[in-house]
Structures are given as structure tokens and as C-alpha cells.
């Protein structure tokens, strides 16, 4: 089969012929139609991830048709179009993943390929209103957004939500899932056109995080502090989140691209804030996410679709931060 | 009546004769038997608190006998020994106090006096197993510890708890309330004798926070990470708390004496940690705290009892951090 292979740190992804994987007992083999990129793929390529091994086929998100089954899997599933739940081995504790937890695309070969083998229990029927590219945009970003909003953030209909750094895959899915749940959503970005596009998707408004004291200003525009904030930047900007937060509210962090969180403790305890870390999600989070997408007919935002052979260029676009929505590879 | 009066920032508390307060409708007047100090009193004296006014009688914690009642209060309560719930005007939102919230002892005159007037609804019968000094040690520290442990921290019996900076009033009450609830408790301190005394009270063990990498080391000694951590230091030491925390666990902050929290975001989201601010408590928190103290026969630790006239010296001892337990003023 053809696959995009990463041979080492800072090497480009190269399309080449590799042996086709064979489904093990309990597994299915998918002929992939579409795969989507995640920041995780870029970090692995740059060597900034635990458990590196090379050569590796990256890719956590994938949609395809079941074309072979391993021992013990019912052959009636052959031909079904499915998407992959890419989180393996969460473990028994719903509060946190165990040591065995891993994500498709390292250490196991992932979806930037014509074929991939995964456990039968990790493939789900695609929501029927989605194209293969849209469905491929969903898994890892969707489950991350779902857990941050609902399992950790306990979002309720009618609450005022702030999602920072709109434009990234998780942030946009968080926007769409929060709207689907009946929340009033506001955003931040460094680029005015991204705020504009978020408003076209249903956000009430937004502000540039380059503006001084943007936290209080956005809370003023929104008519009050936010009940729930979803952030992946962390860093010194957390002080603005703390200002933007309503008393007794929740701030969920699913990333920390700017580095060390710097938080004024008196504001945190006096306002009775909850700062909640969240990453990926359980199988329950994943199935609940799919059900919400299905019920509310959520259409994941796709920045662009390029052929598998152009995967390296897509990685560079993701790294640049210019995208709005998911970068998808079409595979045929 | 005699009272300790603070005339301005950095002035000593001075015992002098002032007019006796008269109970307003709905209020009772207590003849105080004992009052206890809180760090809040020191911060007000140093000018580090919002809403300063002078002259002021400090003191949030007090126990006494009801000796007069205002209009609308049943005279049958006269002569009862009661302690004061010092948090006024929390408001309708159990998640956070509203703008009207205030604590006895600023802006309203407090308990470092022979007499104090408070609303009838804010006095509660003293647990019968406590002396006046022990009961006076309870209110503000007890409600703060209770909310941090239970309402915010959701402590369950059998969980492994870490309480930092043992020796302070809230930290010791948190130790005692956590033990009363069936938790396994560990502590930190800068002083070995305080750890030793905490172990005499029921802690399983402890470590000096001056030791490098104490977080991982204490988790190793405890046989695993902590399910709940109660801290009032914040600052860069939060990184050690994050190491000591079990995956999916909670860290509750009720203070921030060391300053800006510096938190590695990747550890927070990967471990799915919850960093929870907490301060004071609701009336429900207060009554639940009293019920637990009563049921488990908790004996608050009193560092020392001195006469009201020596209040200024007690303030200096509290500021020094040398105390182990509450500093109590006896009033007669």
C-alpha cells in the first residue's frame, strides 16, 4: 500500500510503498477515504512527543470502508463506512487515562495511508449527514472538545461560553458543539477574519487577544462574565481568562501552547474558579460526541482537502496556524 | 465596653473603652467569652485588604452568651452559649459569594471586644464537647476548611489527602475534618516539629517543602499520588503539587501567600487535574461543618489563649507563623 512515512525527527513526510497491514484477531482493516491532521502529528515530527519511534505512519483521524476482518469479527460489517475512535486503552478510571493509553498514529501506525488496521470496537458508523472528509475531521478534535465542554466543563444550555484561539480544529468543534447544546458562544483570535468567520458559524462576537485587558472588555461586551472558558494557550494570558470568568465559573485547558500558566491566586480563590485540565476522552465521551453531532447535524469545518501525496505541505500549513478548520487528506 | 481598636494601617491594636453596641431588629447581642485570630486580621492591620475603614474592631470568630435581643427575636434564646457564623450576605449562588458578601470584623465591628451584635440567624449553639476557647477556634477556619475539602474538593472516605503548610488554623482544621470523614491524610511544613505534631493528631506522615522534588517523594512515601490536595501557598510550589497529585485528582487553593501560581499546563491537562479556588463558605457549608465537628467530636487545636489586653502580641505571633493551631483571646 501507499503511505506517508516519517523516518525521523524533522524529516518530511514521504509517500512510498509499504507492506499492507494484516488484521489481527478482533481487528478490521479499513480502506481509507480520508484522514485529518492534528497538532499532535506536527509535534511528533518535530520530536516534541513522548515515545517516538521511526519509521512511523502518522495520523489519528480516519474514515474508510471495512475491507477485511480478523478472526472473531463478524463479516457482516464488511463494506461499511466507518470512522475511527483513535484513543486506545484509556483504562478503568473515567477521571483520567491510565498508563496504557495511546493514540493511533504513534506508537501504532496511523491513518496517513491507504490501509489501516484497528480493533473492531474502535470503529463507528459515520453520521449520515457527513461526507468522508467532514467525518474525518471529527474524531480526535471532536472527542477532545466534547470532554472539555461537557464531561469536564459541565456545560448547560443557556450558559455563556468563551472559546479562545478560534480557527484550530478543537476550538471550532468546541464552538459548534457548544452551539448545538444551546450555549451562547464568544471567541478570541489574533486575526479579525477568524472572529468574523466564527460569527458566521453562530458565535455572538469576539475580540483580539492582542488587545490589552481584553478579558474584562469581552465580558463587558457579552453582558457579563463567562460561565465556561475553553482554552489551549495557557501562559501569562490566563490572567485575562480569570478576569473574563464569572464568579464560580469553570476554565478548561486542553493545551498549553504558550507555556507556563501564570495565575493570580487571590482572583482564583476569591472568585471560586475551577481550572480544569482535559485531554482526549473516554469511549463514553466519544460516543456521546458522535450522538450530539448526529442529533444536531453538526458540520465540522474543513479548511482544505488535499491528496495524500501533499501531506507534507498540509503539515506545514497546520504548523503556520493560518488554517480555519481541519486539514484533510483525501485517499483513493 | 472594652474593645481592641485598630486606628489605622500598621497601628497596634489598643484596648480601650468604647460605646456598647445596641442590637437592631433581628439581632442578638453577645457577651463574648472568647475570640480567635485569623490571618485576615493581620492583613487588615497591614492595609492589605479591600474596604478598609478606621477605627475598626477586628475579629471574625467569637463565642459568647446571648445577653440582649433586638426587636423580633425570641427572648427564649437569652443566656444561650453560641458561636457566630461570620460570613454575611453570601447571596443566591452556591458556587460563589455575591458582591454584598462580607465578613464580621470589617466593615462591621468584630469580636475583639466584650460585646458584639450580630443577626440572630448567624449564631449557632456551640458543640457541647467544646470549651469556649475551642469553639471560638472553629468558625472562619472551619467553614473555609469544610468548603475546600467537601463542597469544592468532593472528599470521599478512604481517599488520600495532602494538606500543605500544616500548623495554620485552616490547615489543621482541614486535617481534623478530613480525618473525621475517613480520609488518609499527609502534610507538609517547613518545620519538622509541626509535621510531628500533625502525626500525633492522626496524619500518616509528612515532608518538608524545602526538600527538592518533595512532591514525587511524598507521593512515593504515601504509596501513590494524592486524590485531594489542600493548599494556601500557591506560587511556584504549585509545580510540586501537580507532581504529587494522582491522575484525575483535585487541588484546592484557599489562599496564595507565596504569590503567582506557576503551573506547567501539559501536566495539568495530561493528568486531567482540577485546580479549584475556594474561600470561606455558605451557610450550608457552615452548618455541615458544625454537624461534622459535633458528630466526630473534633477538638480544634488551640495554640494559646491570652487575655484580650494581649491581642496585639497575639497578632505578632500569628504573623510570625510560629503558631500551631488557633490563637485565642479570652474575654471576661
Interface residues (C-beta under 8 A of the other chain):
Chain A: X93 X95 X96 X97 X98 X152 X234 X235 X246 X247 X248 X249 X253 X254 X255 X256 X259 X260 X261 X262 X263 X264 X265 X266 X267 X268 X269 X270 X271 X272 X273 X274 X275 X276 X277 X278 X279
Chain B: X93 X95 X96 X97 X98 X152 X234 X235 X246 X247 X248 X249 X253 X254 X255 X256 X259 X260 X261 X262 X263 X264 X265 X266 X267 X268 X269 X270 X271 X272 X273 X274 X275 X276 X277 X278 X279
